[in-house]
């Protein structure tokens, strides 16, 4: 029985096309006094300039980045949004995000000027410790999002927490 199952699995694997991870493409834009969509942090493997207003940043699967979106109209600011995104791995689920192809895992979403500025302060604090925000534990971004939703004080990312994150990664 065991060998029959193994034979079926090998046959199915042989018939499946080679799975190449699709890179995540994040659209960025800038129109003076109207639209500003930029990366706060992230290490794209490639950036493509489409025209003088639009660019595309491409990320490897598993990479983490932070996209900030600011949109204004004739009456002032219409939208503040910050998202910490992780590029999906093959066969992983991903949420659809406008301007992100094929989608991403949303680790943190902040809407509104106050929430976005609060998260930017957290990111500045991480960088002040000399830690790359891309290397921060993905669970930390979820904790920040939960605290935002509960209107609780945002947690600090400490050097000790980062060392524990690296140690946990070494054990896996």
SULJO-V355783 format. One record per backbone hydrogen bond with DSSP energy under -0.5 kcal/mol. CO is the residue of the C=O (numbers start at 1). NH is the residue of the N-H. E is the energy in kcal/mol with one decimal. If there is no record, write none. Layout:
BEGIN
co=CO nh=NH e=E
co=CO nh=NH e=E
END
This chain:
BEGIN
co=1 nh=5 e=-1.9
co=2 nh=6 e=-2.1
co=3 nh=7 e=-2.2
co=4 nh=8 e=-2.1
co=5 nh=9 e=-2.4
co=6 nh=10 e=-2.4
co=7 nh=11 e=-2.1
co=8 nh=12 e=-2.6
co=9 nh=13 e=-2.5
co=10 nh=14 e=-2.0
co=11 nh=15 e=-1.7
co=12 nh=16 e=-1.5
co=18 nh=20 e=-0.9
co=19 nh=21 e=-0.5
co=24 nh=26 e=-0.5
co=24 nh=59 e=-2.9
co=25 nh=27 e=-0.5
co=25 nh=101 e=-2.5
co=26 nh=57 e=-2.6
co=28 nh=55 e=-2.4
co=29 nh=37 e=-3.3
co=31 nh=34 e=-2.6
co=31 nh=35 e=-2.1
co=34 nh=72 e=-3.1
co=35 nh=31 e=-3.0
co=36 nh=38 e=-0.5
co=36 nh=70 e=-2.4
co=37 nh=29 e=-1.2
co=38 nh=40 e=-0.5
co=38 nh=68 e=-3.2
co=41 nh=66 e=-2.7
co=42 nh=44 e=-0.6
co=46 nh=58 e=-2.9
co=48 nh=50 e=-0.7
co=48 nh=56 e=-2.4
co=53 nh=30 e=-1.9
co=54 nh=50 e=-1.9
co=54 nh=51 e=-1.6
co=55 nh=28 e=-3.0
co=56 nh=48 e=-2.9
co=57 nh=26 e=-3.2
co=58 nh=45 e=-2.5
co=58 nh=46 e=-1.2
co=59 nh=24 e=-2.2
co=60 nh=63 e=-1.9
co=63 nh=87 e=-2.8
co=65 nh=85 e=-2.8
co=66 nh=40 e=-2.8
co=66 nh=41 e=-0.8
co=67 nh=83 e=-2.5
co=68 nh=38 e=-2.3
co=69 nh=81 e=-2.2
co=70 nh=36 e=-2.5
co=71 nh=78 e=-3.1
co=71 nh=79 e=-2.1
co=73 nh=76 e=-1.1
co=76 nh=73 e=-2.8
co=79 nh=71 e=-2.1
co=80 nh=112 e=-2.5
co=81 nh=69 e=-3.4
co=82 nh=110 e=-3.0
co=83 nh=67 e=-2.7
co=83 nh=85 e=-0.7
co=84 nh=107 e=-2.7
co=84 nh=108 e=-1.4
co=85 nh=65 e=-2.5
co=86 nh=105 e=-2.7
co=87 nh=62 e=-2.0
co=89 nh=92 e=-2.1
co=95 nh=104 e=-2.3
co=97 nh=100 e=-2.2
co=99 nh=27 e=-3.1
co=100 nh=97 e=-0.6
co=101 nh=25 e=-3.4
co=104 nh=95 e=-2.7
co=104 nh=106 e=-0.7
co=105 nh=86 e=-2.1
co=105 nh=107 e=-0.8
co=108 nh=84 e=-2.3
co=110 nh=82 e=-2.6
co=112 nh=116 e=-2.5
co=113 nh=117 e=-2.5
co=114 nh=118 e=-1.9
co=115 nh=119 e=-2.2
co=116 nh=120 e=-2.3
co=117 nh=121 e=-1.7
co=118 nh=122 e=-1.6
co=119 nh=123 e=-2.5
co=120 nh=124 e=-2.4
co=121 nh=125 e=-2.1
co=122 nh=126 e=-1.9
co=123 nh=127 e=-2.4
co=124 nh=128 e=-2.0
co=125 nh=129 e=-0.9
co=126 nh=129 e=-0.6
co=126 nh=131 e=-1.7
co=127 nh=130 e=-1.6
co=132 nh=135 e=-1.9
co=133 nh=136 e=-0.9
co=137 nh=140 e=-1.3
co=137 nh=141 e=-0.9
co=138 nh=142 e=-1.2
co=139 nh=143 e=-1.9
co=140 nh=144 e=-2.4
co=141 nh=145 e=-2.2
co=142 nh=146 e=-2.3
co=143 nh=147 e=-2.4
co=144 nh=148 e=-2.4
co=145 nh=149 e=-2.2
co=146 nh=150 e=-2.0
co=147 nh=151 e=-0.5
co=147 nh=152 e=-2.6
co=148 nh=151 e=-1.1
co=156 nh=158 e=-0.7
co=158 nh=162 e=-1.9
co=159 nh=163 e=-2.4
co=160 nh=164 e=-2.2
co=161 nh=165 e=-2.0
co=162 nh=166 e=-2.4
co=163 nh=167 e=-2.5
co=164 nh=168 e=-2.4
co=165 nh=169 e=-2.0
co=166 nh=170 e=-1.9
co=167 nh=171 e=-1.3
co=168 nh=172 e=-1.0
END
